[in-house]
């Protein structure tokens, strides 16, 4: 039967071609449908090809797509390259993410926890220095605000947030600078709390220096974070305002309550403590300056007198002892 | 051979309390003063974290206030009850510095420089009186500033908050003065100088030999002999274990003191 023979040949050639395409579905095959506007899974070909993944085949990420019509599209797992370093993918940030509060939540089965795509998007991933990047520095607060609206609200009103968002000053801290980008540690991690103090000091060097002269600063310098004031305990975290602002934690209206958080019963008098005293600043802290001077003069005088006394005595006593021995 | 009593058991106990609490205060306080030094981190860990160190510091502070009060009571008791107010505060048995002390300082320097004979001392030399009054000054300054820092909320009822900045400077620098002085000058004057090296145990045993009294404190010896009072001070020598315990304890304190002194000196180099 010729008909049957033809059907068998056609079927086997179809099977052959399908088998062939199974190992090499070309990008153009995907584009042939997915560049059509209104298509489910629409791709802006030009943008995608300029993105950091533009050189990759679709099937590198969309694994299991081997034939048309393809079945259900699986969730893309960035980690298959970025955890393992396949295809030259950088792993450092992804592995940091894995340790982060976000990554740990995801591993624990929280499906609402952000994965890579939540922040980076999917097809149009650009370097963070690129104006088209979702994760460019200027865009970070808005990325984080998707899940953390209250923190964004406080930040946007703060001295840092206003400068960053309204005055477009990229040098002031934004979410990432304190929360350590991909690493995003739990906020109760002691190591992170200590790192934050240094982080504030990157810009506020003088304040860090004077903080280190107080009991608060000395204890944190020894590596302890519990029951001791760190920068944010007094100044706040997301909503830092200058003390001149009535809403600031350090305004005359609020400072007593701020100190009372650790020192129950503290009064307005108590808040006159200089949390950033500098004993060498005579103009600003005259009593402290003169106390320090008095103590310095006292120490130098006592040690100068008695060390001289001691060395001369040692000299004389040794000399007498030697003379005695020599005479014997 | 009998010995001469210099310190009674009350003196000796108070000195041990003082030595132990002082070491405790320095060891638990200096890591805060020199928090930037690497050794401060492990010393704090060793003392049970900063809260453990703070607890040790407060316990030793209470001991300090205790021995200080005990001494004041002793002095009052001694002058009012024992001596029935017949006590010359400017005499040789008093701790009050007087003209003889100024002369002794001058003459001692002359002796150091080979320009004169060694001054002849009575019961209390000028450097011993200095040590004695330094404790009043030190406990007063460090104790009061320390209480401010211990109970800031209470004291801020009477004082502005910046008083605690002043108290911090006084507490910290006075502590450096006290520790630096004890671990160098007091140690040398009483233990390390060639006549005493390596240790004078009189504060631990309470007794010294008659020979030592004649040699070290000739005026006291002559005075007691002339007043026929030497026999009042004659005591049996201490049991060997008392002397041994005194040596062991004294050495331990001296060595810990030297160790802390090295840490303090190292601390000065870290900023």
HADDOCK unambig.tbl for C-alpha pairs under 7 A between the chains (distance, minus, plus):
assign (segid A and resid 218 and name CA) (segid B and resid 32 and name CA) 5.93 0.50 0.50
assign (segid A and resid 218 and name CA) (segid B and resid 35 and name CA) 5.39 0.50 0.50
assign (segid A and resid 219 and name CA) (segid B and resid 32 and name CA) 6.79 0.50 0.50
assign (segid A and resid 219 and name CA) (segid B and resid 50 and name CA) 6.94 0.50 0.50
assign (segid A and resid 221 and name CA) (segid B and resid 35 and name CA) 6.15 0.50 0.50
assign (segid A and resid 221 and name CA) (segid B and resid 36 and name CA) 6.71 0.50 0.50
assign (segid A and resid 222 and name CA) (segid B and resid 35 and name CA) 5.79 0.50 0.50
assign (segid A and resid 222 and name CA) (segid B and resid 41 and name CA) 5.33 0.50 0.50
assign (segid A and resid 263 and name CA) (segid B and resid 153 and name CA) 6.94 0.50 0.50
assign (segid A and resid 265 and name CA) (segid B and resid 153 and name CA) 6.45 0.50 0.50
assign (segid A and resid 266 and name CA) (segid B and resid 153 and name CA) 5.42 0.50 0.50
assign (segid A and resid 269 and name CA) (segid B and resid 156 and name CA) 5.91 0.50 0.50
assign (segid A and resid 269 and name CA) (segid B and resid 157 and name CA) 6.98 0.50 0.50
assign (segid A and resid 269 and name CA) (segid B and resid 160 and name CA) 5.04 0.50 0.50
assign (segid A and resid 269 and name CA) (segid B and resid 161 and name CA) 5.78 0.50 0.50
assign (segid A and resid 270 and name CA) (segid B and resid 153 and name CA) 6.68 0.50 0.50
assign (segid A and resid 270 and name CA) (segid B and resid 156 and name CA) 5.14 0.50 0.50
assign (segid A and resid 270 and name CA) (segid B and resid 160 and name CA) 6.14 0.50 0.50
assign (segid A and resid 270 and name CA) (segid B and resid 161 and name CA) 4.41 0.50 0.50
assign (segid A and resid 271 and name CA) (segid B and resid 161 and name CA) 5.73 0.50 0.50
assign (segid A and resid 272 and name CA) (segid B and resid 160 and name CA) 5.80 0.50 0.50
assign (segid A and resid 272 and name CA) (segid B and resid 161 and name CA) 4.17 0.50 0.50
assign (segid A and resid 272 and name CA) (segid B and resid 162 and name CA) 5.61 0.50 0.50
assign (segid A and resid 273 and name CA) (segid B and resid 161 and name CA) 3.79 0.50 0.50
assign (segid A and resid 273 and name CA) (segid B and resid 162 and name CA) 4.19 0.50 0.50
assign (segid A and resid 273 and name CA) (segid B and resid 164 and name CA) 6.69 0.50 0.50
assign (segid A and resid 273 and name CA) (segid B and resid 165 and name CA) 6.82 0.50 0.50
assign (segid A and resid 274 and name CA) (segid B and resid 162 and name CA) 5.72 0.50 0.50
assign (segid A and resid 274 and name CA) (segid B and resid 165 and name CA) 6.69 0.50 0.50
assign (segid A and resid 288 and name CA) (segid B and resid 166 and name CA) 5.63 0.50 0.50
assign (segid A and resid 291 and name CA) (segid B and resid 166 and name CA) 6.87 0.50 0.50
assign (segid A and resid 292 and name CA) (segid B and resid 169 and name CA) 6.47 0.50 0.50
assign (segid A and resid 295 and name CA) (segid B and resid 173 and name CA) 6.47 0.50 0.50
assign (segid A and resid 299 and name CA) (segid B and resid 177 and name CA) 5.96 0.50 0.50
assign (segid A and resid 306 and name CA) (segid B and resid 185 and name CA) 6.79 0.50 0.50
assign (segid A and resid 310 and name CA) (segid B and resid 185 and name CA) 6.81 0.50 0.50
assign (segid A and resid 312 and name CA) (segid B and resid 112 and name CA) 5.56 0.50 0.50
assign (segid A and resid 313 and name CA) (segid B and resid 112 and name CA) 5.61 0.50 0.50
assign (segid A and resid 314 and name CA) (segid B and resid 193 and name CA) 6.35 0.50 0.50
assign (segid A and resid 316 and name CA) (segid B and resid 112 and name CA) 5.19 0.50 0.50
assign (segid A and resid 317 and name CA) (segid B and resid 194 and name CA) 6.17 0.50 0.50
assign (segid A and resid 318 and name CA) (segid B and resid 194 and name CA) 6.50 0.50 0.50
